[in-house]
């Protein structure tokens, strides 16, 4: 039930890498339990000041 340091709780956006999806595997079946982050997710909430535009 755990993947240690490779799980989402230890993931980061270091070097602007989006977090990977989380996949639950049950025998021959798999389920996406958290979607992959997009570039838009990475920059959400960031604002470029007018002086830099």
C-alpha distance matrix in Angstrom:
0.0 3.8 7.0 9.5 12.9 12.3 10.5 12.9 13.5 15.2 16.9 20.6 23.7 25.5 28.5 28.1 25.1 23.3 19.5 17.8 16.1 12.4 11.6 9.1 10.0 10.7 13.2 16.2 15.3 13.8 14.0 14.9 13.3 15.3 18.6 19.9 22.3 26.0 28.9 30.1 27.0 27.7 31.3 31.0 33.0 34.9 38.7 41.3 44.4 47.6 49.1 46.7 47.2
3.8 0.0 3.8 5.7 9.1 9.0 7.5 10.4 10.6 11.8 13.8 17.5 20.8 22.3 25.4 25.2 22.4 20.9 17.2 15.8 14.9 11.5 11.6 10.3 11.6 13.3 15.7 18.3 17.4 15.4 15.3 15.4 13.7 14.9 17.9 18.6 20.7 24.4 26.9 28.4 25.2 25.5 29.1 29.1 31.0 32.6 36.4 38.9 41.9 45.2 46.6 44.0 44.8
7.0 3.8 0.0 3.8 6.5 5.7 5.5 9.2 10.0 10.1 11.7 15.4 18.6 19.7 22.6 22.7 19.7 18.7 15.1 13.6 13.4 10.6 11.0 10.8 11.9 14.3 16.4 18.5 17.8 15.5 15.7 15.2 14.2 14.7 17.1 17.1 19.2 22.7 25.0 26.9 23.9 23.8 27.5 28.0 30.1 31.3 35.1 37.3 40.4 43.7 44.8 42.1 42.8
9.5 5.7 3.8 0.0 3.8 5.5 5.8 9.2 8.8 8.0 10.6 14.1 17.6 18.3 21.4 22.0 19.4 18.8 15.4 14.8 15.3 12.9 14.1 14.2 15.6 18.0 20.1 22.3 21.5 19.1 19.0 18.1 16.7 16.5 19.0 18.6 20.0 23.5 25.4 27.3 24.1 23.5 27.1 27.7 29.4 30.5 34.2 36.3 39.3 42.7 43.6 41.0 42.0
12.9 9.1 6.5 3.8 0.0 3.8 5.5 8.2 7.8 5.5 7.8 11.0 14.4 14.7 17.8 18.7 16.4 16.3 13.2 13.2 14.6 13.0 15.0 16.0 17.6 20.5 22.6 24.3 23.4 20.6 20.2 18.8 17.5 16.5 18.4 17.4 18.2 21.5 23.0 25.0 22.1 21.0 24.5 25.5 27.1 27.8 31.5 33.4 36.3 39.7 40.4 37.7 38.9
12.3 9.0 5.7 5.5 3.8 0.0 3.8 6.8 8.2 6.6 7.0 10.6 13.5 14.3 17.0 17.4 14.5 14.0 10.8 10.0 11.3 10.0 11.8 13.3 14.9 18.1 20.1 21.4 20.5 17.5 17.2 15.7 14.9 14.0 15.5 14.3 15.7 18.9 20.7 23.0 20.2 19.4 23.1 24.1 26.3 27.0 30.7 32.6 35.7 39.0 39.9 37.0 37.9
10.5 7.5 5.5 5.8 5.5 3.8 0.0 3.8 5.5 5.8 6.6 10.3 13.4 15.1 18.0 17.8 15.0 13.7 10.0 9.4 9.8 7.7 10.0 11.3 13.6 16.7 19.3 20.7 19.2 16.0 15.1 13.4 12.0 11.1 13.3 12.9 14.3 17.8 20.0 21.7 18.6 18.4 22.1 22.5 24.6 25.8 29.6 31.8 34.9 38.2 39.4 36.8 37.5
12.9 10.4 9.2 9.2 8.2 6.8 3.8 0.0 3.8 5.4 4.9 8.2 11.0 13.4 16.4 15.6 13.1 11.3 7.6 8.0 8.4 7.1 10.4 12.2 15.3 18.4 21.3 22.4 20.3 16.9 15.2 12.7 10.8 9.0 11.0 10.6 11.3 15.0 17.1 18.5 15.2 15.1 18.7 18.9 20.9 22.3 26.1 28.5 31.6 34.9 36.3 33.8 34.4
13.5 10.6 10.0 8.8 7.8 8.2 5.5 3.8 0.0 3.8 5.7 8.4 11.8 13.8 17.3 16.8 15.1 13.6 10.3 11.5 12.1 10.7 13.7 14.9 18.0 20.7 23.8 25.3 23.3 20.0 18.2 16.0 13.5 11.9 14.2 14.0 14.1 17.6 19.4 20.4 16.9 16.5 19.8 19.8 21.2 22.6 26.4 28.9 31.7 35.2 36.4 34.1 35.1
15.2 11.8 10.1 8.0 5.5 6.6 5.8 5.4 3.8 0.0 3.8 6.6 10.3 11.4 14.9 15.2 13.5 13.0 10.1 11.5 13.1 12.2 15.3 16.8 19.4 22.5 25.1 26.5 24.9 21.6 20.3 18.0 16.2 14.3 16.0 14.9 14.8 18.1 19.3 20.9 17.7 16.5 19.8 20.5 21.9 22.7 26.4 28.5 31.3 34.8 35.7 33.2 34.4
16.9 13.8 11.7 10.6 7.8 7.0 6.6 4.9 5.7 3.8 0.0 3.8 7.1 8.7 12.0 11.8 9.8 9.2 6.5 8.4 10.6 10.8 14.2 16.5 19.2 22.5 25.1 26.0 24.2 20.7 19.2 16.5 15.2 12.6 13.5 11.8 11.5 14.5 15.6 17.5 14.5 13.2 16.7 17.7 19.5 20.2 23.9 25.9 28.9 32.2 33.2 30.5 31.5
20.6 17.5 15.4 14.1 11.0 10.6 10.3 8.2 8.4 6.6 3.8 0.0 3.8 5.5 9.0 8.8 7.8 7.9 6.6 9.8 12.6 13.6 17.1 19.8 22.5 26.0 28.6 29.2 27.3 23.7 22.0 18.9 17.6 14.6 14.8 12.6 11.1 13.4 13.7 15.5 12.7 10.7 13.9 15.3 16.8 17.0 20.6 22.4 25.4 28.7 29.5 26.9 28.0
23.7 20.8 18.6 17.6 14.4 13.5 13.4 11.0 11.8 10.3 7.1 3.8 0.0 3.8 6.3 5.1 5.0 5.7 6.5 10.1 13.2 15.1 18.7 21.7 24.5 28.0 30.6 30.8 28.7 25.0 23.2 19.8 19.0 15.5 14.8 12.1 9.8 11.2 10.6 12.7 10.5 7.7 10.7 12.8 14.5 14.2 17.7 19.2 22.3 25.6 26.4 23.5 24.5
25.5 22.3 19.7 18.3 14.7 14.3 15.1 13.4 13.8 11.4 8.7 5.5 3.8 0.0 3.8 5.4 6.1 8.6 9.5 12.6 16.1 17.8 21.2 24.2 26.7 30.3 32.6 32.9 31.2 27.5 26.1 22.8 22.2 18.9 18.2 15.3 13.2 14.3 13.1 15.5 13.8 10.6 13.0 15.6 16.9 15.9 19.0 20.0 22.9 26.1 26.4 23.4 24.8
28.5 25.4 22.6 21.4 17.8 17.0 18.0 16.4 17.3 14.9 12.0 9.0 6.3 3.8 0.0 3.8 5.6 9.1 11.2 14.0 17.6 19.9 23.1 26.4 28.6 32.4 34.4 34.4 32.7 29.1 27.8 24.5 24.3 20.9 19.6 16.2 14.1 14.1 12.2 15.0 14.3 10.8 12.6 15.8 17.4 15.7 18.4 18.7 21.7 24.6 24.7 21.4 22.6
28.1 25.2 22.7 22.0 18.7 17.4 17.8 15.6 16.8 15.2 11.8 8.8 5.1 5.4 3.8 0.0 3.8 6.4 9.3 12.3 15.6 18.3 21.6 25.0 27.5 31.2 33.5 33.2 31.2 27.5 25.8 22.3 22.1 18.6 16.9 13.6 10.9 10.6 8.5 11.2 10.6 7.2 9.2 12.4 14.4 13.0 15.9 16.5 19.9 22.7 23.4 20.1 20.8
25.1 22.4 19.7 19.4 16.4 14.5 15.0 13.1 15.1 13.5 9.8 7.8 5.0 6.1 5.6 3.8 0.0 3.8 6.4 8.8 12.3 15.1 18.2 21.7 24.0 27.7 29.9 29.5 27.7 24.0 22.6 19.2 19.3 16.0 14.3 10.8 8.9 9.3 8.5 11.7 10.7 8.2 11.2 13.9 16.5 15.7 18.9 19.8 23.3 26.1 26.9 23.7 24.1
23.3 20.9 18.7 18.8 16.3 14.0 13.7 11.3 13.6 13.0 9.2 7.9 5.7 8.6 9.1 6.4 3.8 0.0 3.8 6.4 9.4 12.4 15.6 19.1 21.7 25.3 27.7 27.3 25.1 21.4 19.5 16.0 16.0 12.5 10.6 7.3 5.2 6.2 6.8 9.5 7.9 6.6 10.2 12.1 15.1 15.2 18.6 20.1 23.7 26.5 27.8 24.8 24.9
19.5 17.2 15.1 15.4 13.2 10.8 10.0 7.6 10.3 10.1 6.5 6.6 6.5 9.5 11.2 9.3 6.4 3.8 0.0 3.8 6.7 9.1 12.5 15.8 18.5 22.1 24.6 24.6 22.4 18.7 16.8 13.4 13.1 9.8 8.9 6.1 5.4 8.3 10.0 12.2 9.7 9.2 13.0 14.1 16.9 17.6 21.2 23.1 26.6 29.5 30.9 28.0 28.3
17.8 15.8 13.6 14.8 13.2 10.0 9.4 8.0 11.5 11.5 8.4 9.8 10.1 12.6 14.0 12.3 8.8 6.4 3.8 0.0 3.8 6.5 9.4 13.0 15.3 19.0 21.3 21.0 19.0 15.3 13.9 10.7 11.1 8.5 7.5 4.8 6.6 9.4 11.9 14.2 12.1 12.3 16.0 17.0 20.1 20.9 24.5 26.3 29.9 32.6 34.1 31.2 31.1
16.1 14.9 13.4 15.3 14.6 11.3 9.8 8.4 12.1 13.1 10.6 12.6 13.2 16.1 17.6 15.6 12.3 9.4 6.7 3.8 0.0 3.8 6.4 10.0 12.6 16.2 18.7 18.4 15.9 12.1 10.3 6.9 7.6 5.4 4.7 4.0 7.3 10.4 13.6 15.3 13.0 14.2 17.8 18.1 21.2 22.6 26.2 28.3 31.9 34.6 36.4 33.6 33.3
12.4 11.5 10.6 12.9 13.0 10.0 7.7 7.1 10.7 12.2 10.8 13.6 15.1 17.8 19.9 18.3 15.1 12.4 9.1 6.5 3.8 0.0 3.8 6.8 9.8 13.3 16.1 16.4 13.9 10.2 8.5 5.9 5.6 4.9 6.7 7.6 10.5 13.9 17.1 18.5 15.8 17.0 20.6 20.6 23.4 25.1 28.8 31.2 34.6 37.4 39.2 36.5 36.5
11.6 11.6 11.0 14.1 15.0 11.8 10.0 10.4 13.7 15.3 14.2 17.1 18.7 21.2 23.1 21.6 18.2 15.6 12.5 9.4 6.4 3.8 0.0 3.8 6.3 9.8 12.5 12.6 10.2 6.6 5.5 4.6 5.7 7.2 8.8 10.1 13.5 16.6 20.0 21.4 19.0 20.4 24.0 23.9 26.9 28.6 32.2 34.6 38.1 40.8 42.6 39.9 39.7
9.1 10.3 10.8 14.2 16.0 13.3 11.3 12.2 14.9 16.8 16.5 19.8 21.7 24.2 26.4 25.0 21.7 19.1 15.8 13.0 10.0 6.8 3.8 0.0 3.8 6.6 9.8 10.8 8.4 5.5 5.1 6.4 6.6 9.4 11.7 13.6 16.9 20.1 23.5 24.7 22.2 23.7 27.2 26.9 29.6 31.6 35.2 37.7 41.2 44.0 45.9 43.2 43.1
10.0 11.6 11.9 15.6 17.6 14.9 13.6 15.3 18.0 19.4 19.2 22.5 24.5 26.7 28.6 27.5 24.0 21.7 18.5 15.3 12.6 9.8 6.3 3.8 0.0 3.8 6.3 7.4 5.9 4.3 6.5 8.9 10.1 12.9 14.8 16.3 19.8 22.8 26.2 27.6 25.3 26.7 30.3 30.2 33.1 34.9 38.5 40.9 44.4 47.1 48.9 46.2 45.9
10.7 13.3 14.3 18.0 20.5 18.1 16.7 18.4 20.7 22.5 22.5 26.0 28.0 30.3 32.4 31.2 27.7 25.3 22.1 19.0 16.2 13.3 9.8 6.6 3.8 0.0 3.8 6.1 5.2 6.0 8.3 11.6 12.4 15.7 17.8 19.7 23.2 26.2 29.6 30.9 28.6 30.1 33.7 33.3 36.1 38.2 41.8 44.2 47.7 50.4 52.4 49.7 49.4
13.2 15.7 16.4 20.1 22.6 20.1 19.3 21.3 23.8 25.1 25.1 28.6 30.6 32.6 34.4 33.5 29.9 27.7 24.6 21.3 18.7 16.1 12.5 9.8 6.3 3.8 0.0 3.8 5.5 7.9 11.1 14.4 15.8 18.9 20.6 22.2 25.9 28.6 32.0 33.5 31.4 32.9 36.5 36.3 39.3 41.1 44.7 47.0 50.6 53.2 55.1 52.3 51.9
16.2 18.3 18.5 22.3 24.3 21.4 20.7 22.4 25.3 26.5 26.0 29.2 30.8 32.9 34.4 33.2 29.5 27.3 24.6 21.0 18.4 16.4 12.6 10.8 7.4 6.1 3.8 0.0 3.8 6.9 10.5 13.8 16.0 19.0 20.0 21.5 25.3 27.6 31.1 32.6 30.9 32.5 36.0 35.9 39.1 40.8 44.3 46.5 50.1 52.6 54.5 51.6 51.0
15.3 17.4 17.8 21.5 23.4 20.5 19.2 20.3 23.3 24.9 24.2 27.3 28.7 31.2 32.7 31.2 27.7 25.1 22.4 19.0 15.9 13.9 10.2 8.4 5.9 5.2 5.5 3.8 0.0 3.8 7.0 10.5 12.7 15.8 16.9 18.8 22.5 24.9 28.5 29.7 27.9 29.8 33.2 32.9 36.0 38.0 41.4 43.7 47.3 49.8 51.9 49.1 48.5
13.8 15.4 15.5 19.1 20.6 17.5 16.0 16.9 20.0 21.6 20.7 23.7 25.0 27.5 29.1 27.5 24.0 21.4 18.7 15.3 12.1 10.2 6.6 5.5 4.3 6.0 7.9 6.9 3.8 0.0 3.8 6.9 9.3 12.2 13.3 15.1 18.8 21.3 24.9 26.1 24.2 26.1 29.5 29.2 32.3 34.2 37.7 40.0 43.6 46.1 48.1 45.4 44.8
14.0 15.3 15.7 19.0 20.2 17.2 15.1 15.2 18.2 20.3 19.2 22.0 23.2 26.1 27.8 25.8 22.6 19.5 16.8 13.9 10.3 8.5 5.5 5.1 6.5 8.3 11.1 10.5 7.0 3.8 0.0 3.8 6.0 9.1 10.3 12.9 16.3 19.0 22.6 23.5 21.4 23.6 26.8 26.2 29.3 31.4 34.8 37.3 40.8 43.3 45.5 42.9 42.3
14.9 15.4 15.2 18.1 18.8 15.7 13.4 12.7 16.0 18.0 16.5 18.9 19.8 22.8 24.5 22.3 19.2 16.0 13.4 10.7 6.9 5.9 4.6 6.4 8.9 11.6 14.4 13.8 10.5 6.9 3.8 0.0 3.8 5.7 6.6 9.2 12.6 15.2 18.9 19.7 17.6 19.8 23.0 22.5 25.6 27.6 31.0 33.5 37.0 39.5 41.7 39.2 38.6
13.3 13.7 14.2 16.7 17.5 14.9 12.0 10.8 13.5 16.2 15.2 17.6 19.0 22.2 24.3 22.1 19.3 16.0 13.1 11.1 7.6 5.6 5.7 6.6 10.1 12.4 15.8 16.0 12.7 9.3 6.0 3.8 0.0 3.8 6.7 9.8 12.5 15.7 19.3 19.6 17.0 19.1 22.4 21.4 24.1 26.5 30.0 32.8 36.1 38.8 41.0 38.6 38.3
15.3 14.9 14.7 16.5 16.5 14.0 11.1 9.0 11.9 14.3 12.6 14.6 15.5 18.9 20.9 18.6 16.0 12.5 9.8 8.5 5.4 4.9 7.2 9.4 12.9 15.7 18.9 19.0 15.8 12.2 9.1 5.7 3.8 0.0 3.8 6.7 8.9 12.2 15.6 16.0 13.2 15.3 18.6 17.7 20.5 22.7 26.3 29.0 32.3 35.1 37.2 34.8 34.5
18.6 17.9 17.1 19.0 18.4 15.5 13.3 11.0 14.2 16.0 13.5 14.8 14.8 18.2 19.6 16.9 14.3 10.6 8.9 7.5 4.7 6.7 8.8 11.7 14.8 17.8 20.6 20.0 16.9 13.3 10.3 6.6 6.7 3.8 0.0 3.8 6.3 9.0 12.7 13.2 11.1 13.4 16.5 16.0 19.2 21.2 24.5 27.0 30.5 33.0 35.2 32.7 32.1
19.9 18.6 17.1 18.6 17.4 14.3 12.9 10.6 14.0 14.9 11.8 12.6 12.1 15.3 16.2 13.6 10.8 7.3 6.1 4.8 4.0 7.6 10.1 13.6 16.3 19.7 22.2 21.5 18.8 15.1 12.9 9.2 9.8 6.7 3.8 0.0 3.8 6.5 10.0 11.4 9.6 11.1 14.5 14.8 18.2 19.5 22.9 25.0 28.6 31.1 33.1 30.3 29.8
22.3 20.7 19.2 20.0 18.2 15.7 14.3 11.3 14.1 14.8 11.5 11.1 9.8 13.2 14.1 10.9 8.9 5.2 5.4 6.6 7.3 10.5 13.5 16.9 19.8 23.2 25.9 25.3 22.5 18.8 16.3 12.6 12.5 8.9 6.3 3.8 0.0 3.8 6.9 8.0 5.9 7.4 10.7 11.1 14.5 15.7 19.1 21.2 24.8 27.4 29.3 26.6 26.2
26.0 24.4 22.7 23.5 21.5 18.9 17.8 15.0 17.6 18.1 14.5 13.4 11.2 14.3 14.1 10.6 9.3 6.2 8.3 9.4 10.4 13.9 16.6 20.1 22.8 26.2 28.6 27.6 24.9 21.3 19.0 15.2 15.7 12.2 9.0 6.5 3.8 0.0 3.8 5.2 5.1 6.6 9.1 10.0 13.7 14.4 17.4 19.2 22.9 25.1 27.1 24.3 23.5
28.9 26.9 25.0 25.4 23.0 20.7 20.0 17.1 19.4 19.3 15.6 13.7 10.6 13.1 12.2 8.5 8.5 6.8 10.0 11.9 13.6 17.1 20.0 23.5 26.2 29.6 32.0 31.1 28.5 24.9 22.6 18.9 19.3 15.6 12.7 10.0 6.9 3.8 0.0 3.8 5.3 5.1 6.6 8.6 12.2 12.0 14.7 16.0 19.7 21.8 23.7 20.7 20.0
30.1 28.4 26.9 27.3 25.0 23.0 21.7 18.5 20.4 20.9 17.5 15.5 12.7 15.5 15.0 11.2 11.7 9.5 12.2 14.2 15.3 18.5 21.4 24.7 27.6 30.9 33.5 32.6 29.7 26.1 23.5 19.7 19.6 16.0 13.2 11.4 8.0 5.2 3.8 0.0 3.8 5.4 5.4 5.9 9.6 10.1 12.6 14.5 18.2 20.2 22.5 20.0 19.0
27.0 25.2 23.9 24.1 22.1 20.2 18.6 15.2 16.9 17.7 14.5 12.7 10.5 13.8 14.3 10.6 10.7 7.9 9.7 12.1 13.0 15.8 19.0 22.2 25.3 28.6 31.4 30.9 27.9 24.2 21.4 17.6 17.0 13.2 11.1 9.6 5.9 5.1 5.3 3.8 0.0 3.8 5.6 5.3 8.8 10.2 13.5 15.9 19.4 21.9 24.2 21.8 21.3
27.7 25.5 23.8 23.5 21.0 19.4 18.4 15.1 16.5 16.5 13.2 10.7 7.7 10.6 10.8 7.2 8.2 6.6 9.2 12.3 14.2 17.0 20.4 23.7 26.7 30.1 32.9 32.5 29.8 26.1 23.6 19.8 19.1 15.3 13.4 11.1 7.4 6.6 5.1 5.4 3.8 0.0 3.8 5.8 8.6 8.8 12.2 14.2 17.7 20.5 22.2 19.6 19.6
31.3 29.1 27.5 27.1 24.5 23.1 22.1 18.7 19.8 19.8 16.7 13.9 10.7 13.0 12.6 9.2 11.2 10.2 13.0 16.0 17.8 20.6 24.0 27.2 30.3 33.7 36.5 36.0 33.2 29.5 26.8 23.0 22.4 18.6 16.5 14.5 10.7 9.1 6.6 5.4 5.6 3.8 0.0 3.8 6.1 5.5 8.6 10.6 14.1 16.8 18.7 16.3 16.1
31.0 29.1 28.0 27.7 25.5 24.1 22.5 18.9 19.8 20.5 17.7 15.3 12.8 15.6 15.8 12.4 13.9 12.1 14.1 17.0 18.1 20.6 23.9 26.9 30.2 33.3 36.3 35.9 32.9 29.2 26.2 22.5 21.4 17.7 16.0 14.8 11.1 10.0 8.6 5.9 5.3 5.8 3.8 0.0 3.8 5.6 8.7 11.7 14.8 17.4 19.9 18.0 17.7
33.0 31.0 30.1 29.4 27.1 26.3 24.6 20.9 21.2 21.9 19.5 16.8 14.5 16.9 17.4 14.4 16.5 15.1 16.9 20.1 21.2 23.4 26.9 29.6 33.1 36.1 39.3 39.1 36.0 32.3 29.3 25.6 24.1 20.5 19.2 18.2 14.5 13.7 12.2 9.6 8.8 8.6 6.1 3.8 0.0 3.8 6.5 10.1 12.6 15.5 18.0 16.7 16.8
34.9 32.6 31.3 30.5 27.8 27.0 25.8 22.3 22.6 22.7 20.2 17.0 14.2 15.9 15.7 13.0 15.7 15.2 17.6 20.9 22.6 25.1 28.6 31.6 34.9 38.2 41.1 40.8 38.0 34.2 31.4 27.6 26.5 22.7 21.2 19.5 15.7 14.4 12.0 10.1 10.2 8.8 5.5 5.6 3.8 0.0 3.8 6.8 9.7 12.8 14.8 13.2 13.6
38.7 36.4 35.1 34.2 31.5 30.7 29.6 26.1 26.4 26.4 23.9 20.6 17.7 19.0 18.4 15.9 18.9 18.6 21.2 24.5 26.2 28.8 32.2 35.2 38.5 41.8 44.7 44.3 41.4 37.7 34.8 31.0 30.0 26.3 24.5 22.9 19.1 17.4 14.7 12.6 13.5 12.2 8.6 8.7 6.5 3.8 0.0 3.8 6.2 9.1 11.5 10.3 10.6
41.3 38.9 37.3 36.3 33.4 32.6 31.8 28.5 28.9 28.5 25.9 22.4 19.2 20.0 18.7 16.5 19.8 20.1 23.1 26.3 28.3 31.2 34.6 37.7 40.9 44.2 47.0 46.5 43.7 40.0 37.3 33.5 32.8 29.0 27.0 25.0 21.2 19.2 16.0 14.5 15.9 14.2 10.6 11.7 10.1 6.8 3.8 0.0 3.8 6.4 8.3 6.6 7.0
44.4 41.9 40.4 39.3 36.3 35.7 34.9 31.6 31.7 31.3 28.9 25.4 22.3 22.9 21.7 19.9 23.3 23.7 26.6 29.9 31.9 34.6 38.1 41.2 44.4 47.7 50.6 50.1 47.3 43.6 40.8 37.0 36.1 32.3 30.5 28.6 24.8 22.9 19.7 18.2 19.4 17.7 14.1 14.8 12.6 9.7 6.2 3.8 0.0 3.8 5.4 5.6 6.9
47.6 45.2 43.7 42.7 39.7 39.0 38.2 34.9 35.2 34.8 32.2 28.7 25.6 26.1 24.6 22.7 26.1 26.5 29.5 32.6 34.6 37.4 40.8 44.0 47.1 50.4 53.2 52.6 49.8 46.1 43.3 39.5 38.8 35.1 33.0 31.1 27.4 25.1 21.8 20.2 21.9 20.5 16.8 17.4 15.5 12.8 9.1 6.4 3.8 0.0 3.8 5.4 5.2
49.1 46.6 44.8 43.6 40.4 39.9 39.4 36.3 36.4 35.7 33.2 29.5 26.4 26.4 24.7 23.4 26.9 27.8 30.9 34.1 36.4 39.2 42.6 45.9 48.9 52.4 55.1 54.5 51.9 48.1 45.5 41.7 41.0 37.2 35.2 33.1 29.3 27.1 23.7 22.5 24.2 22.2 18.7 19.9 18.0 14.8 11.5 8.3 5.4 3.8 0.0 3.8 5.7
46.7 44.0 42.1 41.0 37.7 37.0 36.8 33.8 34.1 33.2 30.5 26.9 23.5 23.4 21.4 20.1 23.7 24.8 28.0 31.2 33.6 36.5 39.9 43.2 46.2 49.7 52.3 51.6 49.1 45.4 42.9 39.2 38.6 34.8 32.7 30.3 26.6 24.3 20.7 20.0 21.8 19.6 16.3 18.0 16.7 13.2 10.3 6.6 5.6 5.4 3.8 0.0 3.8
47.2 44.8 42.8 42.0 38.9 37.9 37.5 34.4 35.1 34.4 31.5 28.0 24.5 24.8 22.6 20.8 24.1 24.9 28.3 31.1 33.3 36.5 39.7 43.1 45.9 49.4 51.9 51.0 48.5 44.8 42.3 38.6 38.3 34.5 32.1 29.8 26.2 23.5 20.0 19.0 21.3 19.6 16.1 17.7 16.8 13.6 10.6 7.0 6.9 5.2 5.7 3.8 0.0
